[in-house]
Amino acid sequence: MAAALLLAALAAQRAQAADTTYAVKLMTPETALKAAQGALKKCRDGGYQVAVAVLDRSGVPQVMLRDRYAGMHTPDAAIGKAWTAISFKTSSLALAESTQANKDSSGIRQIGHVLAVGGGILVEAGGVTFGGIGVSGAPNGAADEGCAKAGLAAIMEDLEF
């Protein structure tokens, strides 16, 4: 009987320990760099000088690339766009549209670090959020987002394994 109680206590302890931690998948710096390079190339091919930021799932920058003639504001804007996409689990362009003045969610724009302008997307694969890509410097948010999507396409096969 004592042995059965001991085994039950150990099983309960293991179950509790399993509930206190979890494992996550993270992008390697090499994967983040590949995404940034893919986004930068797409923008360069379009004639745009931009900055590209790739953030991990916690919103911490892993890679920042700035083309030589991209404006001085573009690195901060790229980080803000990627952070916004990660935080709200949607593209920053979609958030920009849903938080316009006189909409129920317009107050979101007042939250620190939120940059509700196109150019930030989630890096997701297989139901896992790995981080975000932000691009700034193209003529508009839709063009920034197109470059970010090219960065995601550059690593999608790597993430799906």
C-alpha positions in Angstrom: 0.0 0.0 0.0 2.8 2.4 0.9 4.5 1.6 -2.4 1.3 2.4 -4.3 1.0 5.7 -2.5 4.6 6.5 -3.3 4.1 5.7 -7.0 1.0 7.8 -7.1 2.8 10.8 -5.5 5.6 10.5 -8.0 3.2 10.3 -11.0 1.4 13.4 -9.7 4.7 15.2 -9.3 5.7 14.4 -12.9 2.4 15.6 -14.2 2.8 18.9 -12.3 6.3 19.3 -13.6 5.1 18.8 -17.2 2.6 21.7 -16.7 5.2 24.1 -15.5 7.4 24.2 -18.6 7.1 24.0 -22.3 9.4 23.7 -25.3 9.5 26.2 -28.1 11.0 26.2 -31.6 13.2 29.2 -32.4 14.7 30.5 -35.6 18.5 30.2 -35.8 20.4 33.4 -36.6 21.2 31.9 -40.0 17.5 31.4 -40.8 16.7 35.0 -39.7 19.5 36.3 -41.8 18.3 34.3 -44.9 14.8 35.9 -44.4 16.2 39.4 -44.1 18.3 38.9 -47.2 15.3 37.6 -49.2 13.3 40.6 -48.2 16.1 43.0 -49.0 16.7 41.4 -52.4 13.0 41.8 -53.3 13.0 45.4 -52.4 16.3 46.1 -54.2 14.8 44.4 -57.3 11.9 46.8 -57.1 14.3 49.8 -56.8 13.7 50.4 -53.1 16.2 51.2 -50.4 14.9 49.7 -47.2 15.7 48.3 -43.8 14.7 44.8 -42.8 14.3 43.5 -39.3 13.7 39.9 -38.2 12.6 39.4 -34.6 12.2 36.3 -32.6 8.9 35.1 -31.2 9.5 37.3 -28.1 9.9 40.4 -30.2 13.7 40.6 -29.7 15.7 41.6 -32.9 17.8 38.8 -34.4 18.8 40.5 -37.6 18.8 44.1 -38.9 19.9 44.9 -42.5 19.8 48.5 -43.8 20.5 49.3 -47.4 23.0 52.1 -47.8 20.5 54.8 -48.9 17.6 53.8 -46.7 16.4 56.6 -44.4 17.6 56.9 -40.9 14.1 56.1 -39.6 13.8 52.8 -41.4 15.6 50.5 -38.9 13.3 51.6 -36.0 10.3 51.4 -38.3 11.1 47.9 -39.5 11.5 46.7 -35.9 8.2 48.4 -34.9 6.4 46.7 -37.8 7.7 43.3 -37.0 7.0 43.7 -33.3 3.5 44.8 -34.0 2.8 41.7 -36.2 4.1 39.4 -33.5 2.3 41.1 -30.7 -1.1 41.1 -32.5 -0.7 37.9 -34.4 -1.6 39.6 -37.7 0.2 41.7 -40.4 0.8 45.3 -39.5 -1.1 46.2 -42.7 -4.2 44.4 -41.5 -3.9 46.0 -38.1 -3.5 49.4 -39.8 -6.8 48.9 -41.6 -8.7 47.6 -38.5 -7.5 50.5 -36.3 -8.4 53.5 -38.4 -9.9 56.5 -36.6 -13.5 55.9 -35.5 -13.1 52.1 -35.4 -13.6 50.2 -32.2 -9.9 49.2 -32.1 -8.4 52.6 -32.9 -7.0 52.9 -29.4 -4.5 50.2 -30.1 -2.5 52.8 -31.9 -1.8 54.5 -28.6 0.0 51.5 -27.2 3.8 51.9 -27.0 5.8 50.2 -29.7 2.8 49.6 -31.9 3.4 50.7 -35.5 0.2 50.1 -37.4 1.5 50.6 -40.9 2.0 48.0 -43.6 5.3 46.1 -43.7 5.3 43.7 -40.7 4.3 40.0 -41.0 4.4 37.0 -38.8 6.9 34.2 -39.4 4.7 31.1 -38.9 4.9 27.5 -40.1 3.2 24.4 -39.0 1.1 26.2 -36.4 4.2 27.6 -34.7 5.0 31.4 -34.5 8.7 31.8 -35.0 8.8 35.6 -35.0 8.2 38.5 -37.4 9.7 40.3 -40.4 9.5 44.1 -40.7 10.4 46.2 -43.8 10.5 49.9 -44.0 11.5 52.3 -46.9 9.5 51.2 -49.9 7.0 53.8 -51.2 4.1 52.4 -49.2 3.1 49.7 -46.7 1.9 47.3 -49.3 5.2 47.3 -51.0 7.0 46.9 -47.7 4.8 43.9 -47.0 5.5 42.4 -50.4 9.2 42.5 -49.6 8.6 41.0 -46.1 6.6 38.1 -47.8 9.6 37.4 -50.1 11.7 37.1 -47.0 9.3 34.6 -45.5 9.2 32.7 -48.7 13.0 32.4 -48.6 12.8 30.4 -45.4 9.4 28.7 -45.5 10.8 25.4 -46.7 13.4 25.4 -43.9 10.8 26.1 -41.2 8.4 23.4 -42.4 10.9 20.6 -41.6 
